Amino acid sequence: MKNLQINQYRWPSITSARACKLLYVPVLIFFLTTCSDFVEVDLPKNQLTSEQVFETKETAEAALRGIYGKMRDDGLLSGSFNGLGYLMGLYTDELDLYALSSTGEAYRDHALLATDPIALGLWNSTYNQIYMANDVIEGVGNSVSLASEDRDQFKGEALFIRAYLHLLLVELYGDIPYITTTDYITNTGVARMPKTLVYNQIIADLILAKDLLPDEDISIGGEKVRPYAAVADAVLARAYLYTEQWALAEAASNRVITEFGVLEPVLNNVFLKDAPGTIWQFKPNSDGDNTSEGSISIFTSGPPLTFALSNSLVNAFEAGTFIQPGDQRKVHWTKRINNSIGIWYHAFKYKQRENTGTSVEYSIQLRLAEQYLIRAEARVQLGDVPGAQQDINSIRNRAGLGNTTATSVDAVLNAILQERRVELFAEHGHRWFDLKRMGRAAEVLAPIKPGWRATDLLLPIPEAELLLNPNLLPQNDGY
Amino acid sequence: MKIKLTKACFIPTFIVGTPKQLLMIIMRTFIFLFCTALFGFTPRHVSSQNDKIVIDEDKVVTVDEVFDILKTQTDYTFIYHEDLFKDFPKVQLKRGIIRANKLLEQILSASSLDIVVTKNNKILIKEKTSHIRFQQRSVSGTVTNQAGLPLPGATVLIKGTATGTDTNFDGSYTLTVPNPENVLVFSYLGFETQEITVGNQTTINVSFRESISALDEVTINAGYYKTSERERTGSIGKIDAKTIEKQPVSNPLAAMQGYIPGVNITQSTGLPGSGLDIEIRGKNFITGSTDPLYIVDGVPFSSELLMQRNNAVAFPRDGNSRGLSALNLINTSDIETIEVLKDADATAIYGSRGANGVVLITTKKGKAGKTKVNVNVSTSMGTVPFVDLLNTEQYLEMRLEGIVNEGYTLETLPENLIRTSPDLYVWDPNRYTDWQEVLIGGTAYRNNSQLSFSGGNEQTQFLFSGGYENSSTVYPGDSKYGKASVHSSINHQSVDKRLQVNTTISYVADDNNVPNFSTRFTTLAYTLPPNAPALYDENGDLNWENNTWQNPLAKLENDFRLQSKNLLMNSVISYRPISALEFKANLGYTDQRVYQYVTVVTASKNPAFLSNTLSANSTVNISNASSQTWIVEPQMNWQKDWGKASLNILMGATFEKRQSMQLVHTGIGFPSDSQILNLSAANVVLVDLDQETEYNYQSVFGRINFKWADRYIVNLTGRRDGSSRFGPGRQFGNFGAVGAAWLFSEEPFLKESTLLSFGKLRSSYGITGSDNIGNYNFYDSYETTGTSYNGSGLQPIRLFNPIFGWEENKKFEATVELGFLQDRVFLTTSWYRNISSNQLVGTPLPGTTGFSSVNANFEATVQNTGLEMDFRSENIQNNNFKWTTTFNLTVPKNKLVKFDGLETSTYKTQYAVGRPISISPGLYHNTGVDPNTGLYTFEDYNSDGVINSDDLQWREDTAPKYYGGLNNTINYKNWTLDVFFNFKRQRGPTFLSTVSFVPGQPTNQPVSVLNRWQQVGDEATIQRYSVGSNTLLSDTYSKYKNSNEKYTDASFTRLRNISLAYAIPKDLLRGIDVSIYLQGQNLLTFTKYQGADPEQLTQDGYLPLLRQFTMGLQIGF
């Protein structure tokens, strides 16, 4: 700053232009050299870079917990109003809508538009969960500091998540892209993949996942809230069933049933958090929370505010006779509410609507009864009618019903569809997938859905998505 | 007697001068009061006694020659007897610089001379005449304004001295004057200064003229420097306290609405505490906000309030996406001026953050003079306008027609439709409620009290003020908004004026518990069936009508509260080692704290659906946030005038750091709802968010202003900025501008014009930028999910793209300013063009990428052009009557000039090259109702026989075509009437398009749905009613809502403000100023728009703007 001093004798020899320069230079140099890292900031305490996340087991595991949390709270598998249980329940013959809801009505009436916001939300949240799974697969793959058994386990879990979500998507939308990378440039322009190829990918991922996953449930307290080999097998059985690979379906479901043994005999215990027939379930957000399914389904006085079980579902339970009591699932898994205005039923598989201090029920994703029904269907398709009957009877007997009387292949298949209806009602859209797979959707739904069209077998690809990525064209027929 | 008269004349010297002489000229400055030390006068006006006289070589000179040197280096003329200094000794001068007073002290040390500064900068020097000693005399008089009212506190000074006085409450003064040549200077802020030579007078009465046309006296704050209206090269709009005071508004932006050309402000809700949208010269960036940079007393102010915005917590946005605004944490009564910097010349010194313009808010400062107390109290009453909705009879007719149209009767209606139709089957068909009256029909009261003390002396001035306001809402319940503020300002300067310190401290706290968003009162007011049941049953409890409806008042039981506090401190310290050079430091600190909670309690729920564990499901969500910003700005200002030239150089640097944190908890399940705010009583406590962010910013900036002959001005500004919002290697950017002005009215050929009193051409060009992207966006980071799954989870929050950088905004402007008839008529016309490129946008991505967007710079260019006109006229001005008119008009035009690869990009449907960026996405074109089917029909653009997304070809532009304001102020004696209209031509969403249900379904509708199709052959505008099981009809309805019918003409002219004030004559109140005023806000709106309010650009669920009526009282003494 010496040059800035006004010196009585030297000042006149300094020209004004030079004076400016002399003033400017030290200031500039000072500020630019001493503080060049002033504008570099570290990430805040609540953020980590992708790389850091996969450096330690704890944070990598937290990334997976993040995905499970998302799946539980948002999207296809959530038990809430944007989950398959509610939406496909309305779409089929399981649920009646009582709320004035234009979105709910669109599903109930088969008046879905390609612009449907719920469908867009489901699509986006599911692909977001798939992105998260892919990021775990890539992050774990690049990590040098994770132990190899941890790497295998995390990768197996992520592969399983990716495969399972794609399985639901392909069932809903038909041909879809199978996303295996986090690279957004690739994913921006993906095209739809024929659904047979999608199934192949799903099955390949599941087989790989099954190999990588531990054989035993590793969840804290054995709560089955993290996937293990049998979970992958259970979904594999379903994937084989959907692709009509009967022998493989039988084998996969057989492995699961062998591992788990017989069904829980007490109906009221089937949906408790420690029910032995549970293969995989979601841990609630906080202790004391129970399931979204319970909180949205249960009402205590009529008329219901949102939805109730449809009459046709309630009537589908076999009634009792003098000799034989009726279907105990109607007694224990549904609940009647009546007053002077009317009679309504709500699903009562989950008994808890509110926080109970200590959680009693978790949202069950996969349970053993489904595996019996998968094996039954695979067996009858393979010609093993007695084996199929045996599996159906396992389910029926637990519900207090006598053995099935179906003997022909068609009759047994009908019996399976009926049994699935009353066993798996209001669970993750099973009814819709069954009707569609067995070619019974038009027969069952056309009479009761004013907007029914043959093209309703597939949901519309969200219009916003088609606009953003024309490679996804054409739209599914009918939209 | 021969009088020697010399006049400083430096032009020849400059022309023939050597470099050394040139330097002398550079160093030349006014010597105004050089005689201070010598003659016992105290310095008054400038610090010129410290100024230096340049001696270019060692020499011995006479006193006369010393005066010659002084004369050539000053503007002063010295008058004295030719032989006055004849006998004085010669003086030896050394080469170098000497202070003027020191020099004089040397040459006149033994003298007894009288020195008098007279009117025309002439300095009289004469011998003290002992034999004819002038009799000191007392001069008195009264100072009044044009209306003849006395002006207390006006300053009367003997020119060239510090001797003087202030006028008393009755405008009178008495002053002892030593010399008849003395000149009295009368000054009062806002009035033209007058100088009167005393002569033989003993009574001097002065009547002031308001100096509205004194361009030099209007100081314009340009942020880092000040300029005058006359000399500015940039485009700066301004409003002052006078305009703000007459409007009963709580947000500073609301007070600006319509007053400044080029500034488009939209208020989207009438709720107290909410924010406003502002656009300065159009929307520059495809995504990203239009928020300008706000600077309050030199400290950057974030307009964003640190609220909890996640879905779990509803806040009282009433549909307003912007939520609450931090600008409410500025007390409008404390504001002295708001300046809006618009063009490159004005904004480039703010570099990377100037792209959207800069709003400078300056708070009030104390003034020297006797201590003044000012009290202002007012009360406002506000209501909202209603929309015409169906009454019960019309409504039920619509419902039944909808049933019949679908082939049903009340008896045969399918069960699922019966379930959703309690209005037809359960509720009383004779009942009628206008739900607008019940839910938004209240009167919102606003009480505002402000108190201030100010005063001080030459060295130190102070101002302390405090204010409190509270507003209720038009909603049911007793919710309200309150705001308290304290403000203080202290200025001090040393006696020699070298050191100046200004400090401002403001603290504002507000408390907002207006009903939370989930009540949706505005939406319900428009949609609840008119025969919906009573709110309360006969016991006075909430009526649930056997669970057939959701009682809208139940949600009021849930509490919302948002308390925010803002501390703003600022110090400006400046020191002038020599008069030409000033070192300055601007130091600022702000601290914002926001505490917010939302509860969901048992009482808000339908009791029929409650289980035994009553409060086990009650929740509370509590957010605590705070944000601190500090800023340090060292600066240096060097100014030199020589001859006709004047140079001003400013340099400085900025260091800014902003840190914020937010902690959000949810508590679930309480032993009782009365403990809901006590987190430790909750069964479960979750931490939803625990975050902190840091934003660092640094820059160096400079300005060179060169002025020649008072009519050619060039202004260069530049800035180099670094921001932590960008990745490594991309943090720095350079910005700059050049501005020029030519005051052609100063040219000799126009100088004598009697018509044209002022003429200026100015133009500027430059580059500014924007880092408006949010913090940490270049990292692909993971963040906690806020939920637990056997422990907390992590989630990736964005896609990775570290290579984005500054957005650029190139601004050009050309302006002509014309003043006629002594500037009584003044017209400013500007044309501007802003081109924004390197657009930093969240590029929308298909969902298959896992995210909805990625941040990137886009090769897209947006151009904003526009014409702005500002007109001011003093129509009539005489002693009792004054009428002034101001008018402004802006005609903006926005265009997307270039967008590489638009057709293949994700923006294809949203934008079109050559069209404005505010254009709507493609819409269907409704071609009316088919007379045969009664369904809407649409234009089949591609003639493929189906109406689908390929036919989304209609585009609407909602940007305003033009807007402006017209203000008339009339003063008659003690009365002042202000009438302000603002107007806007624009298209906006129709009210009907916001009702989400098909007419015929169980929601109420505006009366415009009555013009519907009923039978074959009907020509109607509304398609046939439907009870709601018709897919085809739902489809056409949803297309209709996404068609050109979504928009309509929403132009309006609004009596934004009318204000009438009466000042009670002072002689009635012994010197106390008392005025009474009445104000009206939004009292009248002229529009063709059918809906609650054409001004709101989104109609859905927003509370319309209030019509307010205010009464107030102001007392000053």
Interface residues (C-beta under 8 A of the other chain):
Chain A: I6 Q8 Y9 W11 P12 T15 S16 C20 L23 Y24 V27 L28 F31 L32 C35 S36 F38 V39 E40 V41 D42 L43 P44 K45 N46 Q47 L48 T49 S50 Q52 V53 T59 E61 A62 A63 L64 R65 G66 I67 Y68 G69 K70 R72 D73 D96 L97 Y98 A99 L100 S102 E105 A106 R108 D109 H110 A111 L113 A114 T115 L120 W123 N124 Y127 N128 I130 Y131 M132 N134 D135 P177 I179 T182 Y184 N187 T188 V190 S219 I220 V225 F282 K283 N285 S286 D287 G288 D289 F299 T300 S301 G302 P303 L305 I341 R353 E354 N355 G357 P450 G451 P462 E463 E465 L466 L467 L468 N469 L472
Chain B: P19 K20 L23 I26 V54 D56 R95 G96 I97 N416 R419 T420 N546 N547 T548 P577 I578 L581 N606 A608 F609 L610 S611 T613 A616 N617 M636 W638 K640 L647 I649 M651 A653 F655 I668 G669 N683 V684 L686 L689 D690 Q691 E692 T693 E694 Y695 N696 Y697 Q698 V700 G702 I704 R720 G722 S723 S724 P728 Q731 F732 N775 Y776 Y779 D780 S781 Y782 E783 T784 T785 T787 S788 Y789 N790 G791 S792 G793 L794 Q795 P796 I797 L799 F800 P844 L845 P846 G847 T848 T849 G850 F851 S852 V854 T906 K908 T909 S949 S996 F997 Q1001 P1002 T1003 G1028 S1029 N1030 T1031 S1034 D1035 S1038
